[in-house]
Amino acid sequence: MKTLKRRLTAGLAAIGLSVLVAFTVTACNKSESSASATGKKKLVVYTHQTQLILGDEKKDASGNTYRDSSTAWQKILTERFTEETGIEVEFVGYGSDGNVIKQLLQVRDPGLDIFSVGFTLTNAEYERYMAPIMPVAEAEAIYGKELVAAMPQVDGTLRALNIAKEYGEALTYNEDVIKSVGYNEIPADFAEFEAMLQKIKNAGITPISLHRVENWPMSVLGSISNYVGGRTDSFVKMLDDAEPFSEAYPVGKTIKIYTTWKAKGFFEQEVYPDFGIAMDSVAYGKAGMMLFGSWVVQQIISRVPEGTSPDVIKFDAAPNFGNGRYILVNPAQPYAINAGSRNIEEAKQYLDFLAHQPEYLAQIGCIAIHKDVSPIAPSHFALVQGRVERGEVQQIIAAPLTQNSIDNDEILKDANLLADNKWAGLPFDTLDITNPNDWSAYDAQIRRQNELYNQYRKERGASYTN
């Protein structure tokens, strides 16, 4: 197999920025001209995680939003990297669609050295545009075979490196909200969980903030389908499902659950203009929870208003959807190196530096995985970690990259369902909340998607291989 792919969505790590952030931040006190004059190396790092270089968004007593520079953890840490190595670093923010990065990669612009991967890249793009970081065998020895199996690989080399691990899709919730309707914790039973959502809605509070104004939040349905199916590769296993978008199968059932929640009014009825406001809704108790990866927890904690304990924000596993209660363990903090960079070795040095910082990784909500460091778990993982240790929740490692993954993506692409997560977004959006009992448009869309998927699956002659 020549090329393997990692679907980097969500969470992952996506923060939800929709436009290029028009600024640069230099992690040292010297200007670019000074760097040129001294002849020192300088790395240009593009990131979609702008809170790590500008600081968390907070609000003052008047309700005005500002950036707390004391929490610009990556910028602060990178200043130490510059002191130790003499390599200067300039940060540039970019939007979550990744268009700016793709344009720079296509022309091999040497003005881009490293970027945080906050959008989906194809197998061909990893092969064509990314510099090899290290042999896969070496990466397995350093970062662990199971996690490396889910990182992008080409011809036995790693083309993007996840420097940490994190918990995947779970519930980040406001404890005051659920206590206000009679619950001390997230119910494990699905029917009771829905009953709690209904009580939150009846109290005039949004049960779940989704942020549907953008398409990327729908990508979480792929991960949640693993919980619905009770296995780590339910999304990829569409390849083996006769009608993958029908509710008899995990992906189809997950879409149906989300659309049913929409029909019941469990998502926001207003439009959040940006993801920051969506996160504020949970921090301020205007919404009960978000169902995303653990990357969102620290950001919501940082938004809790003054006078309220940040401990009000909790992180717990999703309920049992019928096949057990699970939590995904995913590779986190992915970075890739531009093949057109003139500083590839320095870029590798910077990534190795970040991977050796367990305190930093814990600060941003991740756990270090480098074999030479002692990992530190963020405090907000304590609740779900306790459930894992007691056997109430089962951990499942991110699915390895296989030909099944490639074939499934290619079929979805042929059917024009992969981009913008249309496979989930199209049926979800067919349901009219002013007429929530009419599912005819939804059913028709599901039929269309099944027909398209089966058409291109047959044309490709693809089948699921165990």
C-alpha positions as CSV (number, residue, x, y, z in Angstrom):
1,M,0.0,0.0,0.0
2,K,1.7,3.2,-1.2
3,T,-0.2,5.8,0.7
4,L,-2.2,5.9,3.9
5,K,-4.3,8.7,5.2
6,R,-5.4,10.2,8.6
7,R,-8.8,12.0,8.7
8,L,-7.8,15.0,10.8
9,T,-11.2,16.6,11.7
10,A,-12.1,17.4,14.4
11,G,-11.3,17.8,16.4
12,L,-9.8,17.6,16.5
13,A,-8.7,19.8,16.6
14,A,-10.5,22.3,14.5
15,I,-11.2,25.5,16.3
16,G,-13.8,26.8,13.9
17,L,-12.1,29.9,12.5
18,S,-13.7,30.7,9.1
19,V,-11.3,33.4,7.8
20,L,-7.6,34.0,7.7
21,V,-6.5,35.6,10.8
22,A,-4.7,38.8,9.7
23,F,-1.8,38.9,12.0
24,T,1.6,37.4,12.7
25,V,3.2,36.8,16.1
26,T,7.0,36.5,16.5
27,A,8.0,34.4,19.5
28,C,11.2,36.4,20.1
29,N,12.1,40.1,20.5
30,K,13.9,40.4,17.2
31,S,12.2,41.6,14.0
32,E,12.3,39.8,10.7
33,S,14.9,42.2,9.4
34,S,17.0,41.7,12.5
35,A,16.8,37.9,11.9
36,S,18.0,38.4,8.4
37,A,20.8,40.7,9.5
38,T,22.1,38.2,12.1
39,G,21.8,35.3,9.7
40,K,19.9,33.3,12.2
41,K,17.4,30.6,11.1
42,K,13.7,31.5,11.4
43,L,10.8,29.1,11.2
44,V,7.4,30.3,10.0
45,V,4.6,28.3,11.7
46,Y,1.0,28.6,10.6
47,T,-1.6,27.6,13.2
48,H,-5.3,27.4,13.4
49,Q,-5.1,27.3,17.2
50,T,-4.8,31.0,17.6
51,Q,-5.6,30.9,21.3
52,L,-2.1,29.2,21.8
53,I,-0.3,32.2,20.4
54,L,-2.6,35.1,21.3
55,G,-4.0,33.8,24.6
56,D,-7.5,32.8,25.6
57,E,-10.4,35.0,24.8
58,K,-11.9,36.4,28.0
59,K,-14.3,39.1,28.9
60,D,-13.8,42.1,31.3
61,A,-16.3,43.4,33.8
62,S,-18.0,45.4,31.0
63,G,-18.5,42.3,28.8
64,N,-15.7,43.3,26.3
65,T,-13.7,40.5,24.8
66,Y,-9.9,40.6,25.2
67,R,-7.0,38.2,24.8
68,D,-5.1,37.1,27.9
69,S,-1.5,37.1,26.7
70,S,-0.4,35.2,29.9
71,T,-2.2,32.1,28.5
72,A,-0.5,32.2,25.1
73,W,1.1,29.0,26.0
74,Q,2.8,28.0,22.7
75,K,4.2,31.5,22.1
76,I,5.6,31.6,25.7
77,L,7.1,28.1,25.4
78,T,8.5,28.9,21.9
79,E,10.5,31.8,23.4
80,R,12.4,29.3,25.4
81,F,13.0,27.2,22.2
82,T,14.5,30.3,20.6
83,E,16.7,31.0,23.7
84,E,18.0,27.4,23.7
85,T,18.5,27.0,19.9
86,G,18.9,30.4,18.4
87,I,16.1,29.5,16.0
88,E,13.5,32.2,15.8
89,V,9.8,31.4,15.2
90,E,7.1,33.5,13.6
91,F,3.5,32.5,14.0
92,V,0.8,33.1,11.4
93,G,-2.9,32.4,12.1
94,Y,-5.0,30.7,9.4
95,G,-8.7,29.8,9.0
96,S,-10.2,26.4,9.5
97,D,-10.9,25.8,5.8
98,G,-7.1,25.5,5.1
99,N,-7.3,27.3,1.7
100,V,-4.3,29.5,2.5
101,I,-2.2,26.6,3.5
102,K,-3.2,24.6,0.4
103,Q,-2.2,27.5,-1.9
104,L,1.2,27.8,-0.2
105,L,1.8,24.1,-0.4
106,Q,0.9,23.9,-4.1
107,V,3.6,26.4,-5.0
108,R,6.0,25.1,-2.5
109,D,6.3,28.5,-0.9
110,P,9.3,28.5,1.4
111,G,7.6,31.1,3.5
112,L,5.7,28.3,5.2
113,D,7.7,25.8,7.2
114,I,5.3,24.1,9.6
115,F,1.6,24.1,10.1
116,S,-0.9,22.7,12.5
117,V,-3.2,20.4,10.6
118,G,-6.7,21.7,11.2
119,F,-8.4,20.5,8.1
120,T,-8.7,17.3,6.0
121,L,-5.9,16.5,3.5
122,T,-6.0,13.7,0.9
123,N,-3.5,10.9,0.5
124,A,-2.2,12.5,-2.6
125,E,-1.7,15.9,-0.9
126,Y,0.3,14.3,2.0
127,E,2.5,12.5,-0.6
128,R,3.0,15.5,-2.9
129,Y,3.3,18.4,-0.4
130,M,4.6,17.1,2.9
131,A,8.2,16.5,3.9
132,P,9.0,13.1,5.5
133,I,9.4,13.6,9.3
134,M,10.8,10.2,10.2
135,P,10.5,6.5,9.3
136,V,7.4,4.9,10.6
137,A,9.4,2.3,12.6
138,E,11.3,5.1,14.4
139,A,8.0,6.9,15.1
140,E,6.5,3.7,16.6
141,A,9.4,3.3,18.9
142,I,9.1,6.9,20.1
143,Y,5.3,7.5,20.1
144,G,3.7,4.1,20.3
145,K,2.6,1.7,17.5
146,E,-1.2,2.2,18.0
147,L,-1.1,6.0,17.9
148,V,1.3,6.1,15.0
149,A,-0.9,3.8,13.0
150,A,-3.5,6.6,12.9
151,M,-1.0,9.2,11.6
152,P,-0.5,10.0,7.9
153,Q,2.1,7.7,6.3
154,V,3.6,7.5,2.8
155,D,6.1,4.8,1.7
156,G,7.1,4.0,5.3
157,T,7.6,7.6,6.4
158,L,5.5,9.8,8.6
159,R,4.1,12.8,6.8
160,A,2.5,14.5,9.8
161,L,3.3,14.0,13.5
162,N,0.9,14.1,16.4
163,I,2.9,15.1,19.4
164,A,0.3,14.1,22.0
165,K,-2.9,12.2,22.6
166,E,-6.3,13.3,23.9
167,Y,-9.7,12.0,24.5
168,G,-12.0,12.2,21.5
169,E,-15.7,13.1,21.3
170,A,-17.3,13.5,24.7
171,L,-19.4,15.9,26.7
172,T,-18.0,19.2,28.0
173,Y,-20.8,20.4,30.1
174,N,-21.8,23.1,32.7
175,E,-22.5,21.3,36.0
176,D,-24.7,24.1,37.2
177,V,-27.0,23.6,34.3
178,I,-27.6,19.9,34.8
179,K,-27.9,20.3,38.5
180,S,-30.6,23.0,37.9
181,V,-32.7,20.2,36.3
182,G,-32.0,17.6,38.9
183,Y,-28.9,15.8,37.7
184,N,-25.5,15.5,39.5
185,E,-23.8,13.8,36.5
186,I,-24.4,12.9,32.9
187,P,-26.7,9.8,32.7
188,A,-25.1,6.7,31.2
189,D,-28.5,5.5,29.9
190,F,-29.4,7.0,26.6
191,A,-33.2,7.4,27.3
192,E,-32.3,9.1,30.6
193,F,-29.8,11.3,28.8
194,E,-32.5,12.4,26.4
195,A,-34.9,13.0,29.3
196,M,-32.3,15.3,30.8
197,L,-31.9,17.2,27.5
198,Q,-35.7,17.7,27.5
199,K,-35.7,19.1,31.0
200,I,-32.9,21.5,30.1
201,K,-34.9,22.7,27.1
202,N,-38.0,23.1,29.3
203,A,-36.0,25.3,31.6
204,G,-35.4,27.7,28.7
205,I,-31.7,26.6,28.3
206,T,-30.2,25.3,25.1
207,P,-29.4,21.6,25.8
208,I,-26.5,21.2,23.2
209,S,-24.5,23.9,21.4
210,L,-23.7,22.6,17.9
211,H,-22.5,25.7,16.0
212,R,-24.2,24.6,12.8
213,V,-23.3,27.8,10.9
214,E,-20.2,26.1,9.8
215,N,-19.8,22.6,8.4
216,W,-16.9,21.2,10.3
217,P,-18.9,20.5,13.5
218,M,-20.8,17.8,11.6
219,S,-17.5,15.8,11.3
220,V,-17.9,14.7,14.9
221,L,-20.7,12.3,13.8
222,G,-18.0,10.1,12.3
223,S,-16.4,9.6,15.7
224,I,-19.7,9.3,17.5
225,S,-20.7,6.5,15.1
226,N,-18.0,4.5,16.8
227,Y,-19.8,4.8,20.0
228,V,-23.1,3.9,18.3
229,G,-21.5,0.9,16.6
230,G,-19.5,-0.2,19.6
231,R,-16.2,-0.4,17.5
232,T,-13.4,1.9,16.6
233,D,-13.9,1.9,12.8
234,S,-17.7,2.3,12.4
235,F,-17.2,5.2,10.0
236,V,-14.8,3.2,7.8
237,K,-17.0,0.1,8.0
238,M,-19.6,1.9,5.9
239,L,-17.7,0.1,3.1
240,D,-19.2,-3.1,4.4
241,D,-22.7,-1.8,5.1
242,A,-25.4,-2.4,2.5
243,E,-27.1,0.9,3.1
244,P,-24.6,2.9,5.2
245,F,-26.8,6.0,5.7
246,S,-29.9,4.0,6.9
247,E,-30.5,3.9,10.6
248,A,-29.9,0.1,10.7
249,Y,-26.2,0.9,10.4
250,P,-24.0,3.0,12.8
251,V,-23.3,6.0,10.6
252,G,-27.0,6.2,9.5
253,K,-28.2,5.7,13.1
254,T,-25.9,8.5,14.3
255,I,-27.2,10.9,11.7
256,K,-30.8,10.0,12.6
257,I,-30.0,10.6,16.3
258,Y,-28.7,14.1,15.6
259,T,-31.5,14.9,13.3
260,T,-34.0,13.7,15.9
261,W,-32.4,16.0,18.5
262,K,-32.8,18.8,16.0
263,A,-36.5,18.0,15.6
264,K,-36.8,18.0,19.4
265,G,-35.2,21.4,19.7
266,F,-32.1,20.2,21.6
267,F,-29.7,22.3,19.6
268,E,-29.5,26.1,19.6
269,Q,-32.4,27.9,17.8
270,E,-30.4,31.0,17.1
271,V,-27.3,31.2,14.9
272,Y,-24.0,31.6,16.6
273,P,-21.9,33.9,14.3
274,D,-18.6,32.3,15.5
275,F,-17.4,29.3,17.5
276,G,-16.3,31.6,20.4
277,I,-19.9,32.6,21.1
278,A,-21.0,29.0,20.9
279,M,-18.4,28.1,23.6
280,D,-19.5,31.1,25.7
281,S,-23.0,29.7,25.7
282,V,-21.7,26.7,27.8
283,A,-19.3,28.8,29.9
284,Y,-22.1,31.2,30.9
285,G,-24.7,28.5,31.4
286,K,-26.9,29.5,28.5
287,A,-26.4,26.0,27.1
288,G,-25.8,22.7,28.8
289,M,-23.0,21.1,26.9
290,M,-21.0,20.6,23.7
291,L,-20.3,17.2,22.2
292,F,-16.8,17.5,20.8
293,G,-13.3,16.2,21.5
294,S,-11.5,17.2,24.7
295,W,-9.7,20.0,22.8
296,V,-12.7,22.2,23.5
297,V,-12.6,21.8,27.3
298,Q,-9.8,24.1,28.2
299,Q,-11.2,26.8,25.9
300,I,-14.6,26.7,27.6
301,I,-13.0,26.7,31.0
302,S,-11.1,29.9,30.1
303,R,-14.3,31.6,29.2
304,V,-16.1,31.1,32.5
305,P,-17.2,34.5,33.8
306,E,-15.4,36.2,36.6
307,G,-17.0,35.2,40.0
308,T,-17.8,31.7,38.8
309,S,-15.5,28.8,39.6
310,P,-14.0,27.2,36.5
311,D,-14.7,23.9,38.1
312,V,-18.2,24.3,36.9
313,I,-17.1,23.0,33.5
314,K,-16.8,19.2,33.5
315,F,-15.8,16.6,30.9
316,D,-17.5,13.2,30.8
317,A,-18.1,10.3,28.4
318,A,-21.1,10.3,26.0
319,P,-24.0,8.1,27.1
320,N,-24.4,4.4,26.1
321,F,-26.0,4.5,22.6
322,G,-26.9,0.8,22.8
323,N,-23.6,-1.0,22.5
324,G,-21.7,0.2,25.6
325,R,-20.2,3.4,26.9
326,Y,-16.9,4.4,25.2
327,I,-14.3,7.1,25.0
328,L,-12.0,7.5,22.0
329,V,-8.3,8.0,22.5
330,N,-6.9,10.0,19.6
331,P,-3.5,11.2,18.4
332,A,-3.5,15.0,19.1
333,Q,-1.7,18.2,18.1
334,P,-0.9,17.2,14.5
335,Y,1.8,19.2,12.6
336,A,3.1,18.8,9.1
337,I,6.2,20.2,7.4
338,N,6.0,21.9,4.0
339,A,8.2,19.9,1.4
340,G,9.1,23.3,0.0
341,S,10.6,24.5,3.4
342,R,14.3,25.4,3.5
343,N,14.4,24.6,7.2
344,I,13.2,21.0,7.3
345,E,15.7,19.9,9.9
346,E,15.0,22.9,12.1
347,A,11.2,22.2,11.7
348,K,11.8,18.6,13.0
349,Q,13.8,20.0,15.9
350,Y,10.9,22.3,16.9
351,L,8.4,19.5,16.8
352,D,10.7,17.3,18.9
353,F,11.0,20.2,21.4
354,L,7.2,20.5,21.7
355,A,6.8,16.7,22.1
356,H,9.2,16.9,25.1
357,Q,7.0,19.4,27.0
358,P,4.4,17.4,29.2
359,E,3.5,20.4,31.3
360,Y,2.7,22.5,28.2
361,L,0.7,19.6,26.6
362,A,-1.3,19.2,29.8
363,Q,-2.0,23.0,29.9
364,I,-3.6,22.8,26.4
365,G,-5.6,19.7,27.3
366,C,-3.5,16.9,25.9
367,I,-1.2,14.1,27.3
368,A,2.4,13.7,26.2
369,I,3.3,10.5,24.4
370,H,7.0,10.8,23.7
371,K,8.8,7.8,25.4
372,D,11.3,10.0,27.1
373,V,8.9,12.1,29.1
374,S,6.6,11.4,32.0
375,P,3.0,12.2,30.8
376,I,0.8,14.6,32.8
377,A,-3.0,14.3,32.6
378,P,-5.0,17.5,32.6
379,S,-7.1,17.8,35.7
380,H,-10.3,17.9,33.8
381,F,-9.7,14.3,32.6
382,A,-10.2,13.1,36.2
383,L,-13.9,12.3,35.9
384,V,-13.8,10.2,32.7
385,Q,-10.5,8.6,33.7
386,G,-12.1,7.4,36.9
387,R,-14.9,5.9,34.9
388,V,-12.4,4.1,32.7
389,E,-10.5,2.8,35.8
390,R,-13.8,1.5,37.3
391,G,-14.8,-0.2,34.1
392,E,-17.8,2.1,33.5
393,V,-16.4,3.4,30.3
394,Q,-14.3,1.5,27.8
395,Q,-11.4,3.2,25.9
396,I,-11.0,2.6,22.2
397,I,-7.9,3.7,20.3
398,A,-8.3,5.6,17.0
399,A,-8.7,3.2,14.1
400,P,-5.5,2.4,12.2
401,L,-5.1,3.7,8.7
402,T,-5.9,1.0,6.2
403,Q,-7.0,0.6,2.6
404,N,-10.5,0.5,3.9
405,S,-10.1,4.1,5.0
406,I,-8.8,5.2,1.6
407,D,-11.5,3.4,-0.3
408,N,-14.3,4.8,1.9
409,D,-13.1,8.3,1.5
410,E,-12.7,7.9,-2.3
411,I,-16.3,6.6,-2.6
412,L,-17.6,9.5,-0.6
413,K,-15.6,11.9,-2.7
414,D,-16.9,10.3,-5.9
415,A,-20.4,10.8,-4.6
416,N,-19.7,14.5,-3.6
417,L,-20.4,13.7,0.0
418,L,-16.9,14.0,1.6
419,A,-16.2,17.7,1.3
420,D,-17.7,19.9,4.0
421,N,-19.0,16.7,5.7
422,K,-22.0,16.6,3.3
423,W,-22.6,13.0,4.2
424,A,-23.9,14.2,7.6
425,G,-24.8,17.8,6.9
426,L,-27.1,17.3,3.9
427,P,-29.6,15.0,5.7
428,F,-29.4,17.0,8.9
429,D,-30.3,20.2,7.1
430,T,-33.3,18.7,5.3
431,L,-35.4,18.7,8.4
432,D,-37.4,21.9,8.8
433,I,-37.6,22.7,12.5
434,T,-40.9,24.6,11.9
435,N,-42.4,21.2,10.7
436,P,-40.4,18.7,12.8
437,N,-42.8,15.8,12.1
438,D,-42.2,15.8,8.4
439,W,-39.3,13.5,7.6
440,S,-40.0,13.0,3.9
441,A,-37.2,15.2,2.7
442,Y,-34.8,13.5,5.2
443,D,-35.8,10.0,4.0
444,A,-35.4,11.0,0.4
445,Q,-31.9,12.4,1.0
446,I,-30.9,9.2,2.8
447,R,-32.1,7.2,-0.2
448,R,-30.1,9.4,-2.5
449,Q,-26.9,9.0,-0.5
450,N,-27.3,5.3,-0.2
451,E,-27.8,5.0,-4.0
452,L,-24.7,7.2,-4.7
453,Y,-22.5,5.4,-2.3
454,N,-23.5,2.0,-3.7
455,Q,-23.1,3.2,-7.3
456,Y,-19.5,4.3,-6.7
457,R,-18.6,1.4,-4.5
458,K,-19.6,-0.9,-7.3
459,E,-17.7,1.2,-9.9
460,R,-14.6,1.0,-7.8
461,G,-15.1,-2.6,-6.9
462,A,-14.2,-1.8,-3.3
463,S,-15.0,-4.1,-0.4
464,Y,-14.2,-4.1,3.3
465,T,-11.2,-6.2,4.3
466,N,-10.8,-7.4,7.9
